[in-house]
């Protein structure tokens, strides 16, 4: 038995930028950057599903051309895309960062050059193609990390290191575990800025609706301050579940375009990294995930964060891409395979049966599309009673599975 759920809407701050192209141009030009005529400029773009990334990158390309440069794109994404040049290019194309649309070539390679690392615990690497250019521009979203928390998490510094350093740098940093992510990225990024050719960066913050809220172009010497300042804003504007205690969370889809961990650990309250403390909240007894996004290209890293998945999800897994990600990060628990159910209904029923001595009719259940999209969600009656003064009811209580045992359209 599965309790009926009702669709509701919760509300967050929706400040956003409408004129993406105009804002990018204004931000870059305010820096007073001069680019030598004909200079080759690499624009480093990562594998995260950043809203409007195609528009942001194209606008950057256009401004670089306006200033006299010859821009090209380099994938900056560590081990993603199966740690292959072709796979990383394909990821970018899936986000709309295509040569014919952007107006610049994509030069993808896993080759790196080694930079001086005297005094550091780790070696330092940079994408060989980007390093050989006349300058490199970093483009990345600034947000809370899914593996650790600190003053600097996901942002411009991380893109300099894990992104531009490709698979070799990702392995080098990740072999230190979360210590490497928390303490080695800032000094390593400083070495790349000192010995590389970074000319500026574009920091992006998204609101709780996965929309572009802030765009800032900053000089390399300001990357760390910008990461710290914008991280606070990003954290304040993160979406969240409306309650902190659940019997069951149903997630329609997961993927690398949703989060580096497949599902945002800040949303689901699970980290699953040896030695890292689990979050105090939310507390969720069981998690069911029913599908992979198309844009993740089979990379199912993070499936180990779930308790149950469907055969449909399992059939889409590219184990090479998934295991490359898990082994490079060293967070192997996230690459483990949960219990596989024939369909969504079975997965949900099994999950509820393993929640302990609860009244299933009164189970605390929420269904979300993914961990980025939390404005509209399905909730059970027991949760509705708790939050009815804080949400808008959209429909009526319904069976969330159809006759074939799959979830009804969101």
C-alpha positions in Angstrom: 0.0 0.0 0.0 1.2 3.5 -0.9 -0.5 6.5 0.8 -2.0 9.1 -1.6 -0.1 12.3 -2.1 -1.1 15.8 -2.9 0.9 18.3 -5.0 1.8 21.6 -3.3 4.0 24.6 -4.0 6.5 26.2 -1.6 8.0 29.6 -2.1 11.6 30.9 -2.0 13.3 34.2 -2.9 13.1 34.5 -6.8 15.6 37.3 -7.5 17.1 36.5 -10.9 18.9 38.1 -13.9 16.8 38.4 -17.0 19.4 39.9 -19.4 22.1 37.2 -19.1 24.1 38.4 -22.1 24.0 42.0 -21.1 25.1 41.2 -17.5 28.0 39.1 -18.7 29.2 41.8 -21.0 29.0 44.5 -18.4 30.8 42.4 -15.8 33.7 41.6 -18.1 34.1 45.1 -19.5 34.1 46.6 -16.0 37.4 44.7 -15.3 39.2 46.8 -17.9 40.8 43.7 -19.3 42.9 44.2 -22.5 43.3 41.2 -24.8 46.0 41.3 -27.5 44.6 41.1 -31.1 44.5 37.4 -32.1 45.3 36.1 -28.6 44.1 32.6 -28.0 41.8 32.5 -24.9 40.6 29.3 -23.2 37.2 29.4 -21.5 37.0 26.6 -18.9 33.5 25.1 -18.6 32.6 22.3 -16.2 30.2 19.4 -16.1 27.6 20.7 -13.6 24.1 21.5 -14.8 24.3 25.2 -14.5 21.2 27.1 -15.7 21.9 29.3 -18.7 25.5 28.0 -19.0 25.1 28.0 -22.8 24.1 31.7 -22.8 26.8 32.6 -20.3 29.5 30.9 -22.3 28.3 32.3 -25.6 28.2 35.8 -24.1 31.7 35.4 -22.8 32.9 34.2 -26.2 31.3 37.2 -27.9 33.0 39.7 -25.5 36.4 38.0 -25.9 36.0 38.3 -29.7 34.9 42.0 -29.3 38.1 42.6 -27.3 40.2 41.1 -30.2 40.8 37.6 -28.8 40.2 34.1 -30.4 38.3 32.1 -27.8 37.9 28.4 -27.5 36.3 26.1 -24.9 38.1 23.6 -22.7 36.2 21.0 -20.6 37.2 21.5 -17.0 35.7 18.5 -15.1 38.2 16.2 -13.5 37.2 12.6 -14.0 33.7 13.2 -15.5 32.7 11.9 -18.9 34.4 8.7 -18.1 37.7 10.6 -17.8 38.0 10.7 -21.6 38.4 13.7 -23.9 35.5 12.6 -26.1 33.2 12.0 -23.1 33.9 15.4 -21.6 33.2 17.1 -24.9 29.9 15.2 -25.1 28.9 16.4 -21.7 29.4 20.0 -22.7 27.4 19.5 -25.9 24.6 18.0 -23.8 24.4 21.4 -21.9 24.1 23.3 -25.2 27.7 24.3 -25.2 28.2 23.3 -28.8 30.6 24.7 -31.3 27.9 25.7 -33.8 25.8 27.5 -31.1 28.6 29.0 -29.1 30.7 30.2 -32.0 34.0 28.8 -30.7 35.7 25.4 -31.0 35.8 22.9 -28.1 39.4 21.6 -27.6 39.1 18.6 -25.3 42.1 16.7 -24.0 43.1 14.9 -20.8 46.8 16.0 -21.1 48.1 18.3 -18.4 51.3 20.1 -17.6 52.8 20.1 -14.1 53.3 23.4 -12.3 55.6 24.1 -9.4 54.4 22.7 -6.1 57.2 23.5 -3.7 55.9 23.6 -0.1 52.6 21.9 -0.9 51.5 18.4 0.1 50.3 17.7 -3.4 51.4 18.1 -7.0 49.8 20.7 -9.2 48.5 20.2 -12.8 46.8 22.3 -15.4 45.1 21.4 -18.7 47.9 21.5 -21.3 45.7 23.2 -24.0 44.6 25.9 -21.7 48.1 26.4 -20.3 49.4 26.8 -23.8 46.9 29.6 -24.6 47.5 33.3 -24.1 45.0 33.3 -21.3 42.3 31.3 -19.5 38.9 32.3 -18.2 37.2 30.3 -15.4 33.4 30.0 -15.4 31.7 28.2 -12.5 28.8 28.2 -10.1 29.5 29.0 -6.5 27.5 26.8 -4.1 27.7 24.6 -1.0 29.7 21.4 -1.6 28.1 18.0 -1.3 31.1 16.4 0.4 32.3 18.9 3.1 31.6 22.4 4.5 34.0 25.3 5.0 34.7 28.9 4.1 35.4 27.9 0.5 33.5 25.1 -1.2 32.4 24.8 -4.8 33.4 27.8 -6.9 36.2 29.4 -8.8 39.1 28.0 -6.8 37.7 24.5 -7.1 37.3 24.9 -10.9 41.0 26.1 -11.1 42.1 22.9 -9.4 39.8 19.9 -9.9 38.4 21.3 -13.2 41.5 22.6 -15.0 43.7 19.9 -13.5 41.6 17.3 -15.2 41.7 13.6 -14.1 45.2 13.7 -12.9 44.6 16.6 -10.5 41.3 15.2 -9.3 43.1 12.0 -8.3 45.9 13.9 -6.7 43.5 16.0 -4.5 41.0 13.3 -3.8 43.6 10.9 -2.5 43.6 13.1 0.6 39.9 12.6 1.0 37.8 15.5 2.3 41.0 17.0 3.8 42.2 17.6 0.3 39.0 19.3 -0.8 38.8 21.5 2.3 42.4 22.5 2.9 44.5 21.8 -0.3 42.3 23.4 -3.0 42.9 27.1 -1.9 46.7 26.9 -1.9 46.8 24.8 -5.0 44.6 27.3 -6.8 46.9 30.0 -5.8 49.8 28.1 -7.5 47.8 27.8 -10.7 47.0 31.5 -10.6 50.6 32.3 -10.0 52.2 30.0 -12.6 49.3 29.6 -15.1 47.6 32.2 -17.2 44.2 32.8 -15.6 43.0 36.3 -16.6 39.7 36.4 -14.8 36.7 34.3 -13.7 32.9 34.5 -13.8 31.2 33.4 -10.6 27.6 32.3 -10.8 25.0 32.0 -8.0 21.6 30.4 -8.6 18.4 30.9 -6.6 16.3 28.2 -5.1 14.5 27.8 -8.5 17.7 26.9 -10.3 17.8 30.3 -12.0 20.7 32.7 -12.5 20.7 35.1 -9.5 24.2 36.6 -9.5 26.9 36.9 -12.2 30.2 38.5 -11.2 33.4 38.8 -13.3 36.4 39.0 -10.9 40.2 39.1 -11.2 42.2 36.0 -10.1 43.5 37.6 -7.0 39.9 38.1 -5.9 38.8 34.4 -6.4 39.0 33.4 -2.8 37.2 36.4 -1.4 34.5 36.0 -4.0 34.1 32.3 -3.3 33.7 33.0 0.4 31.2 36.0 -0.1 29.0 34.4 -2.7 29.0 31.0 -0.9 27.1 32.7 2.0 24.6 34.1 -0.5 24.2 30.7 -2.2 23.7 28.9 1.1 21.0 31.4 2.1 19.2 30.9 -1.2 19.3 27.1 -1.4 16.0 25.2 -1.8 15.1 22.8 1.0 12.5 20.2 1.9 9.6 21.7 4.0 10.2 19.3 6.9 13.2 17.8 8.6 11.9 14.3 9.4 10.6 11.8 6.8 9.8 8.2 6.5 10.3 8.2 2.7 11.7 10.5 0.1 10.9 9.6 -3.5 13.2 11.2 -6.1 12.1 11.0 -9.7 15.6 11.5 -11.2 19.3 11.9 -10.2 22.4 12.8 -12.3 25.6 14.7 -12.5 23.8 17.6 -14.1 21.7 17.8 -10.9 24.6 17.5 -8.4 28.2 16.3 -8.3 26.9 13.6 -6.0 23.9 12.7 -8.2 21.6 14.1 -5.5 22.5 17.2 -3.4 23.6 15.8 -0.1 22.6 19.1 1.6 19.0 18.3 0.6 18.8 14.6 1.4 20.8 14.8 4.6 23.2 12.0 3.6 26.9 12.3 2.9 28.2 8.7 3.1 31.9 9.5 3.2 34.2 7.6 5.6 35.2 9.8 8.5 32.6 12.6 7.7 29.8 13.2 10.2 26.3 12.8 8.8 24.1 16.0 8.8 21.8 16.6 11.8 18.9 17.2 9.4 16.9 16.3 7.5 16.5 12.7 8.8 15.1 10.5 6.1 14.6 6.8 6.8 14.4 5.6 3.2 15.2 7.1 -0.2 13.9 5.7 -3.5 15.3 7.0 -6.8 13.5 5.9 -10.0 15.5 7.3 -13.0 18.7 8.9 -14.3 18.7 12.1 -16.2 19.7 12.0 -19.9 22.4 14.6 -19.4 24.3 12.5 -16.9 25.2 10.1 -19.8 24.9 7.1 -17.6 27.0 8.4 -14.7 25.1 7.2 -11.7 27.5 8.4 -9.0 25.5 8.9 -5.8 23.2 5.9 -6.4 24.7 4.5 -3.2 23.0 7.4 -1.3 19.6 5.7 -2.1 18.1 2.6 -0.5 16.0 1.5 -3.5 16.2 2.1 -7.2 14.3 0.8 -10.2 15.3 -1.5 -13.0 14.8 1.4 -15.4 17.5 3.4 -13.6 19.8 0.4 -13.3 19.6 -0.3 -17.0 20.8 3.2 -17.9 24.0 3.0 -15.8 27.4 3.4 -17.5 29.5 1.6 -15.0 32.8 2.9 -16.4 31.8 6.5 -16.0 30.2 5.8 -12.6 33.2 3.9 -11.2 35.7 6.3 -12.6 33.9 9.0 -10.6 33.7 6.9 -7.5 37.3 5.7 -7.5 38.7 9.2 -8.4 36.8 10.8 -5.5 37.6 7.8 -3.2 34.0 8.0 -1.9 33.2 4.4 -2.8 30.0 4.2 -0.7 28.3 6.4 -3.2 29.0 4.0 -6.0 27.4 1.0 -4.4 24.2 -0.5 -5.9 21.0 -0.3 -3.8 18.2 -2.8 -3.9 16.7 -2.9 -7.4 13.0 -3.1 -7.8 11.1 -4.0 -11.0 9.2 -0.8 -11.1 8.6 2.4 -9.1 5.6 1.0 -7.2 7.5 -2.0 -6.0 10.4 0.2 -4.9 8.2 2.5 -2.9 6.3 -0.4 -1.3 9.5 -2.1 -0.3 10.8 1.1 1.1 7.7 1.7 3.2 7.8 -1.9 4.5 11.3 -1.3 5.8 10.7 1.9 7.6 10.0 0.2 10.9 6.8 0.0 13.0 5.0 2.9 11.3 1.4 3.3 10.3 1.8 3.3 6.5 -1.4 5.2 6.0 0.1 8.0 8.1 3.6 7.7 6.7 5.6 10.9 6.2 6.3 10.8 2.5 7.5 13.4 0.0 8.1 13.0 -3.8 10.4 15.5 -5.6 11.4 15.7 -9.3 15.1 16.0 -8.3 17.1 17.8 -5.6 17.4 21.0 -7.7 13.6 21.3 -8.2 11.9 21.7 -4.8 9.3 24.5 -5.4 6.7 21.9 -6.4 6.4 18.6 -4.6 4.0 15.8 -3.6 3.4 15.3 0.1 1.4 12.9 2.3 -1.5 13.9 4.5 0.5 13.8 7.7 3.0 16.4 6.3 0.2 18.6 4.8 -1.3 18.9 8.3 2.1 20.2 9.5 2.9 22.8 6.8 -0.5 23.8 5.3 0.0 27.4 6.5 3.2 27.7 4.6 2.4 26.2 1.1 -0.1 26.5 -1.7 -2.1 23.4 -2.6 -2.2 22.7 -6.3 -4.4 19.6 -6.7 -6.1 16.8 -4.9 -4.7 13.6 -3.2 -3.8 11.1 -5.9 -2.3 7.7 -6.5 1.3 8.6 -7.6 1.7 5.4 -9.6 -0.1 4.4 -12.7 -1.4 0.9 -13.7 2.0 0.0 -15.0 3.6 0.7 -11.6 5.4 3.8 -12.7 5.2 7.4 -11.4 2.6 9.6 -12.9 4.0 12.7 -14.7 5.2 15.3 -12.3 
